[in-house]
Amino acid sequence: MGGTYVSPGGLKIEFRGDSATLECGQALNAEGYAVVPESSQLVVKFKNDTGPFSLVLQPNGTLTGGGTVLVAGRRIYQTASGQPGYVPLNSSCTVGTLTPSK
């Protein structure tokens, strides 16, 4: 898979060869994925730390799925000592139909 897909429910997925960045609101996280044939369709399966989910690649190039996905990200900040610190930043988005972004 390659490129970026977005859904009206706020989920955005940017595919690279070895991983995909899931974005929901301000939460971002890179996750592993695999494209596997199931029955007569291709299914994109995400490992997703908060729970695996799958999307079906449609003939028109969109990806479809149901329910919501929780993206567990983190926000970086600078501590008083000048070192980076991290705080969890999680967000849920509706999956629905994701279309390729231009």
N, C-alpha and C positions, 0 to 999 in steps of 0.2 A: 504494500500500500504506500501511497505517497500523497502529499498535499494536505490541505486543511478542510475540515468539514464542520459545519455549524448547524445547530438546531434552534427552532424558535423558543424552546424551553431553556436556553442559556448554555447548553453544553457545547463546547468547542473541542475538537480533537485535531492535533497536528501530527501526522504520521511521518516517521522516519524509518529507515531500514530495520533498525533493531528495537525501537521503542516508539511510543506515542505519548505526547503530552496531552493530558486531560485538563481542561480548564473549565471551571464553573465559578462564576463571580470572580472573586479575587484569589480563589484557591487553584493552584496548579500542581500537578504531579506527573512525573514520567512513569509510564507503566509498560511492561512487556505485553506483546500481543502476538497472535498467530492467526493466519488465514487458513481455514480448513474446509474441505468439501464435506457437506452433509446433505444427504439425499440428492436433490438436483440443484442445490444452491451453494454459494460460498458464504461462510460464516466467519466473522472477525471476532475472536475471543480475547478478552482482556483479563489479565491477572488481577488487576486493581486491588490494592491493599485493603480496602474496606469491603470488598466482596466482588467476586468475578461477575462479569456480564458479557453478553454477546450482542452483536449487531449483524443483520443480514444484508449482504451486498445485493442491491436490486439491479435489474437490467438497465435502468435509466441512470445508474451511477450513484444513486443515493444509498445511504445506510439507514436501516430501520431497526427499531427496538422498542420495548415497552418499559414502563415504570420509571423509576428515578435512579440516579447514580450519585453516590456520595464521593466527592473528591477530597481526599485528605492531603492538604498541602501544608506549607509553613511559610511564615513571613520572617524575613531577616531584619534585624535591627542592630544598632551599635550600642554596646553596653557602656557603662560609665568608664570602664578601663580602656575603651576604644576597640575592644574585641567584638567580633560578630556574635550575636545571639539569635536564637530562633524561638518562635512561638507557633503552636499549631494554628492552622487556619483551614477550617473545613466548610464545605458548602454542598448543597444538594441541588441537582438540576433534573428536569424532565428530559427523557431521552427522545422519544418520538422519531421524526425523520430528520436526518442530518444531510444537508446538501453540500456539494463541493463549493468552497469559497474561491472567489476570483481575486 
